[in-house]
């Protein structure tokens, strides 16, 4: 009642039937805009990863990470160990997008995309159109507690860590920047987003490098002197990490390629050969997998692979002789011979319940493939375990809403 009287007095100067007017200075009650202690979590009671390691799956539409122990994989009772919340705001969808893991197995890192603040849509629809800056979070593998965070640019895309665990690389899939600049008649140079380079220990941003319009996947060369970035503008950006000023070279993925505002290919994901260093570029619109050869720093169009759906994030065997490349529409995995650029066989996943396949990862023994499927972005997505020799799905586990990455966290020795 007192609040109503105060508001009425503020608006009209008088509230009661006798026309009494407020006298003296207006008393404004103290307002609290936030708790003195923001949302914190005490961690989880889940035991730390065992010797075989632990899988992490980001669920981008329910702000969580699913934990699954690698031990028991493929067994009938193998299931999600726990699902832990991630983010900085418990009442807003923040869109955790992709993970990177410390080579020592003590930390993992999650990009927070903040794709639609206060909204319920995205990513990959609204992903890339967020108006708020994103974050890169550092969490403890021991108890899944937030250790530190770094504020980065809008629309974080991919995040990876160097082999020594000291450096993080975070891209920003800022489609909104392209649209805003185009609306104002600006140049493609003004559409470029940045690659953030962070100190993994302190989470300090060491450098921000303009790379290209809407960069998404980022991978390192075998010697880690070059960062390769997939660019929406039908390009791959080559970032020279070993030279002062980190100069960037951009290479079109194919003859007659488009622009940032009219891409014909839409490069999105990258897979690097562990033996040759060749960069296999997954282009969503053209449904092609194109190859950049590091020796020439140029595309080799003769090695292009044509698929029946949009290729996503794949994986090579350790000997580099086989590339497993998942693609959407048919929701299958193409088994590719990289020396001949031919599809040897196909692993069908749709009949096993996979919808919108996003990533394929091999287990350390390379007997099984782990396949993340986004689902319909309303209900749960799935994680499928595939026997790669037999080409059959041996286990399916329901994840959260819109899972979009899987990674392996090393266990304690």
N, C-alpha and C positions, 0 to 999 in steps of 0.2 A: 504494500500500500504506500509506504513512504517513497519507494522508487517511482510509483505512478504519479504521486503528487509532485515530486521533483521534476519529472519530465513534463508534466502539464504546466508547471510554473515557468519552465524554461521556454516552452513554445508560446504560451499565451500571456504570461505575466500575471494571470489571475486564474484561480481554479474553483473557488467555492461560489456558491450562489450569491453572496453578498459583494462579490467583486473585490475581495481583499487582495492587495498587491504585495508581492514580496518586498521586504525592506532589508537593506544592508547587503553585504557581499554574498554572492551566490555560493552556497556550499556544494562542492562537487565531491561525492564519495570516492574514496580510494578504489582504484580498479587494478585487478591483478590479471595480467595478460598471459602469464605462463607460470608453471610450477618452478619453484626454486631449484628443484632437482628434476631435470628432464627424464624421459623414459630411459630406464636402465634395466639390464637383465643380469641376474646373478650367475648366468651360464647355465649349463645343463648337467644332469646327473649321468649322462651317457659316458661310458668309459672311453678313454682315448683310443685312437686307432690301434689295432693289433698289428702283428708283424706283416700280414699280407696287405695291409692298407685299407683305406676307406674311400668310397665314392661320394662325391658331392654333386648334387643336381640342383641348379637354381630354378625356382618356381617363380617366374616373373610377375604373375598376376595374383599371388597371395603372399608376396613378400616373405618367402621362406627358402630354406635350403634343406633338401632331403639328404639324409645320411644313410648309407648302406655299406656294411662291411663286405669286403671282397671275399672273405672266408665264407664258404657255403654257397657261393654264386652258382646258379643253375639248379640248385636243389629245390625240391617241391616246396619246402617251407621258407625259402629265401625271401626276405621281404625288407621293407624300409625299417631301419633301426630307430630313427627319430626324424622329426621335422622341426627345425629350429627357426625362429623368426630372425630376420635380418632387416636392418634399416635404422633410421634415426627418428622416425615419427610413427608411432603405433596406430594412428587413426587415418593415415593417408597411404594410398598405393604409391610406392616409390620405384617399383620395377627393378629388382635385382637382375642384372643382365651379365651373364658369363662369370667365370671364376678363373683365378690363377692360383697355383699352389707353390709354396716354398719347397725347394728341392730337399731341404732337411726335414720336411714334414711337420714343422712346428706352427706354421701360419698358413692361412689362405686369404685371398683377396677377392672382393666382390664389387663390381661396378653398380652404382645406383643411378638409374637413368632419369628418374623424375620426369617421365614422359608426358604425363598430363596431371599436373598438380590439382588435387581435389577431384579428379575425374576417375571414371572406371574403365576407360578403354586403353588399348595399346598392350604391348608393343606390336610391331609389324602391322601397321594399320595406323596407330598413333605413335608407335616407336619412331623416334627421329623428329617429333614435332613438339617436344617439351619446351616450355618457356623458362624453366628454372635451371640453375646450375646443377650439375650432378656431383656425385661423390665417389671416391674409391675408398672402400672400407678394408681394414685389416682385422682379421679375427683369429683368435687362438684356436688351434686344432685340439688342444687339450680339453677345453670346456666350452668352445664356441662363443666365447665372450668377445665383445668389441674391444679391441686394443687401441686403435687409432683410426682417424679418417682424414682424408684430404679433399678439399673442395676443388673440383675440376670444372671443365666447361659444360655447356648444355649437351644433353643427349649422349652420354657415354655409350660406346659401342662395344668394343672388344678390349680385354685386358690380358696381358701376358707378363711373365717374369723371366729374367735372364737366367742362364744356366747356373750361375753362382748365387742366385737368389738375392742379389743386391739392388737390382733395378727393375722397376715396373714400367710398362708402356701401355698407355690408355688412349684409345681413339675416341672420336666424338662424331656420331652418325647424325649430323645436324641437317636434316632435310629442311627444317624450318628456315634456316639461314638462306638456303637456295631460293625458297619461295619468297622470302621477304626482299632479298636483293633483286630478284627478277621483277617483282612488282614495282620496285622503284626505278627500274631500268638500269640497274648497276651491272658491273662486270663480273666475269667468272672469278677473277682474282679476289673480289670482295666476298665471294661465296665460300672461300676456303675455310675449313675448320682446322683445328690444331691437334697434334699429337702431344700428349703430356708425358713427360719423362720424370718419374718419381724415385726418390730414395726409398727402398722397400723397408728399411729399418726405421727411419724417422717419419716417413710418409710426407716428406717435404717435396714439393714440386721443383725439380732442378731446372727444367726447361720446358717451353711450350713452342712447338715447331709447326708453322703453317705447312700443311701437306697437300690438301686437295679438297674439293667439295664433298661433303658427307663421307668421310673415311670410316670404314667399318673394320673388317678383319685386319689384324696386324700379326706378322710372323717375322722371325729373325733369320738371317742367313746362317749357314753352318758355322762361320767364324764370328758371328754376331757383330760384324762391322757394318751391316746394312739392315735396316728395317724395311720390310715390304708391306705396303698398305693397299688394300682394295678400296677403290674410289668409285662412288656412284656415277662420276663423270666419264665412265668408260675408260678408266685408266688404272694403272698400278703406280703408286708413288714409291720411289726408292730413296730412302732417307740415309744419308751417309753419316753414320754415328761416330766414325773415327776421325772426321775432319772438323776443324773448328768452324763453328757457325752452322753445323749440320745441314749442308746444302741438300736440296731435294730435286730429283729428276722424275718427271712424270712421263709414262709410256702408255700410249693408247693400246687397248687390248686387241684391236683388229682393224684392218683397213676399213675406211668408211664409218668409223666409230662415231658415236654421237657426242653430246655435250652434257653439262650438268643439268640443264633444263629440259633436254630432250635425249636422254640416254637410250641407246639401242640394245645395250648388253646388261647394264646394272651389276657390275662386279660387287660381290658381297662377302664371299668366304675365300680363304686361301689354305692350301695344303702344300707343305714343302717336303721334297724328297730328302730322306736322311742320308743318302749316298751321293747324289748328283747335285743337290741344292736347287733343282728345278722348282719353280713356283707354279703350282696348278691353281688357276683362278676360276672360281665358280661364279658364273654370271646368270642372274635370275631371269632376266627378260628373254635373252636369246637361247637359254637352256644349253649353253655351251660351257665346256671346261677348256680354257685356253692356257697355254704354257709359256712362261717367261723363263728364258735360259740365262743363268747368272753370268756365264762367260761372255756373252755378247750384250747382256743387259737389254735384250730385245725379245719380243714375242716371236714364236715360231708357229706360223699359221698352219703348217703341215701337220702339226701334232694335235690340233684341236679335236676334242671328243664331243660328239653331239648326243644329247640325251633326250628322253621323252618327257622330262619334267625339269623343274628348276633345281640345279645342284646346290648343295649346302656344304657343311663342314665334314671333311673326310679324314682318312688316316692311312698312312703307309705302313707296310711291314718293315721290320728293322733292316732287312736286306735291300729294301727299296724296290723289290721286284713286283710288288702288288699294291695297287691303290684301291681302297674301298671308298666309294664316293656315293653318299646318299642323295636322292633327289625326290622332290615333292611331286604332286599330282598323282603319280602312280604309287608313291610311297614305297620305294624300293632302294636297294643298294647295288650300284654297278661295280662289278669287280673288274678293274682295268689293268691291262698290261701296259706300263708306262713306256716301254721300249718301242712298242708298236702302236700305242694310242688306240687300242681296240678293247671293247668290252668282251671279256671272256665268258662271263655268266652274270646272272642277276639274282639277288636275294630278295624275294618277295616278302613284304612286311604287312601290307594292308589287311590281309586275311587274318593276321594275328592281332589286329586291333590297333595298328599304328596309323595315326592320322597326322599329316603335316610333319614328316620326319625332319629333324633339324641337325643332328650330329651323330657321327659314328666314331667310336673309339675302341681300339683293341686292348684286351687285357694283356698284362706283361708276358704271359706265355703264348699269346697270339692264337689261342685255341678258340676264344670267344670274342664276339663283337658286342659292344654296348651301344644301343641305339636309343637316342632320346627323340620322342615324338611329342609335338606340342599339344595335340588334341584339338578340340574345337574352340579353345580359348574361353570356354564357359565352364565346362566340367574338367575333371582330372585329365592330365596327360599321362604318358606311359614311358617306362624304361623297359626295353626288350633285350634279352640275352640271346645271342645268335651263335649257334655252332657253325663256324665259318666253313669247316670242311664239309659238313653235311648240308649246309644251307638252310637249317631249320631253326625256328624259335623254340628255345628250351625253357624259357621262363619269361613272365611278364609281370611287372610291378607297377601299380598305380602310383603316380606322383601327385604333386600339387597342380595348381592351375597354370597352364602355359609353361612347362619346363623348357628351357632353351640351351642348356649346356650340361655336360658331365665331365668331371675331371677326377683324377686319382690322387689322393693324398697318401704319401708314404707312411707306413706304420713304424712304430718303434722297433729297433733291431732286437 
